[in-house]
């Protein structure tokens, strides 16, 4: 069955607002008109963000981030609550608070989480002043904030024990996230993606930015409703660029790798050129098909699964 015109119109409107580059540094206003907007967003754009969170949380798990059973989780700027639901699915929670400048969105997010995880109390909160969450979730928020709102976010992160920030993989927002990470790294351990606590080397050159690509969930190809909706909207379900940082007051159990692969490899017939983040700088390394055929094939067919490379 073809997607409804109402669903398509709602998603098109929201996507146009999010991608509007003429807004500059002005804060984006409350764009949720009713629960129909939130449901449409959750079904299409929220699904894509959920796959980014799946990739981030898998890396957190591999880096030794502990479970959050019994802990207080705050989903800040929650929208439809996709970040909180993905986090609870992967790490658990004692309770979840949902906050958004839109009370309608916060209430929707809390209801959606309770519907999926009946054993985890969830509620909407009007304000975050003074809150000290054990785990703070921030998803696709930074690009909508002016300088004052970003300062408030920084203060909230500083009151948290652990913060997970996931943002679009655009150059502008990613570099803004890297700058925020550098301002906070003295107070936290970096869980991921960074292999070090030094200043972000991606900020040294204006052409660079720290970003990755998440693999889409299987429903991107097997769920007929999603496939038809994405096709009608011209959305490429395979293109899932994101940037992120995970900060923790306590060190995690797993030592970071010596480097982290950034972006996508540049492929030719005989080699793949891969950009690596190290404590000293960003550096390119070449994987030759002749000497490392299995790794070259992986970089060609499933590059999102390659976070680090063997030592040369």
Secondary structure, DSSP 8 states (H G I E B T S, - for coil): ----HHHHHHHHHHHHHHT-GGGTTS-------SHHHHHHHHHTHHHHHHHHHHHHHHHHHHTT----TT-EEEEET-TTSHHHHHHHHHH--SEEEEE-SSHHHHHHHHHHHHHH-TTSEEEE-S--TT---SEEEEES-GGG--HHHHHHHHHHHHT-SEEEEEEE--HHHHHHHHHHHHHHTTTSEEEES-SSSS--GGGSSTT----EE----THHHH-HHHHHHHHHHT--TT--EEEEEEEESS--SS---S-EEEEEEEE-SSEEEEEEE-SS-EEEEEEETTT-HHHHHHHHH-GGG-------
